[in-house]
Structure formats: structure tokens, C-alpha cells
Amino acid sequence: MKTNKALNVLGEPLETCSLDPLTGFLRDGDCLIGNRDLGRHGVCAQVTDAFLEFTKRRGNDLSTPIPSVGFPGLKPGDRWCLCVDRWKEAEENGIAPPVILAASHAAVLDHVDLSQLKRHARKARRPDNDRR
């Protein structure tokens, strides 16, 4: 049972985004936004090929593994806590990845409307240990 009191964008307790690959600013699986998280990594998204290419072109390569820091590199279908501004930029360019509302931190609503997130909501759930 979770002990944090963070809420998601639906006003409910924040669910874990992914444990495999391990995500979150604190690498605890949750898209928590704290004082030190200047990028506001609060949007839990299921990354796509199009998004991975988009963010790579913007200078943030999420698909190439970096073994020295334990980063496996993301593959389409992986869940990851994205910076709200990058997700918003992708949405404005028509390539926003699907969002897992239950695992997206409520503070992202300071930057994105819930209606925007709902348009990209991912309905299906998969276990966190199902690495694709």
C-alpha cells in the first residue's frame, strides 16, 4: 500500500507509473513533482516511436541506453514520467504519447488542462513488470 499522499490529475491517490523501466524524478516509479524537480516530471505516458523521435530531435534522447547510470533506454510501449512542458510541446505538434491519468501528478494541471490530458488518456492497463 502506498504511503505518499500525492494526488493524480483526477483527484485520487497517485498510482505508480512504472517500475520496469524504473521512472520518476526520484526513480521510485512515481511521477511525483517536488521542489527539486525543475522539469516537473509529472505526466505518466506510454511512449511511442513518434514521441521518442520527437524528443530526440529536441535534444533529449530517451531511446539510447546509458548503462553507466542504469538507464535502459525506452522502447515504444514503456511508461515514463515526462516533463509536462515536453508532453505539452509534443501535443501541440500532434504527437503526444498516451497518458495514464491515474499515475499523472495533479500539479501538471497548473500547466495543462485536464481536457487535453483526457483526449490522450490510455485506457488499458498493464502490469509494471511487463517490459515491452
Steps between C-alpha positions, in 0.01 A plus 500: 500500500630846410585736778535823299208738504554636150197528276465433130329723242166338587528599867565141610812345659791500255568155354842369401596575141769235443744285692646343184647714367534684830376854447431820691724790595595306814510167310236354728243419232278799576455826308534715809584868453712639781689823559820369338322375185537808283384304194173400668513130402134448581338360185492121494501409132532188292770600254464448126750486213382841384549656843843342550615643165345838581673535837830375357487777238442744787820384673362247751579152371290261706550196275878449528611299804748660741631203703730715716195656669275194477279644226377219272372723220128512431309297247155571359245386757715581804351731760705801604456815708532782249564868555166672467643762262641233264168312501319827429742580218440155350125551531525833318686317221240222475715220642423490871539150642209343685459612862428284803279739698504302825881521510536866391563750781232759575752786471516456123155662493678830572643472146258283298121478501345175613302493175829488305623209709168317471514520119819296520401273788610140482223267614680165505719406793795270507703366790814700581716192453385453139793666322435530128 
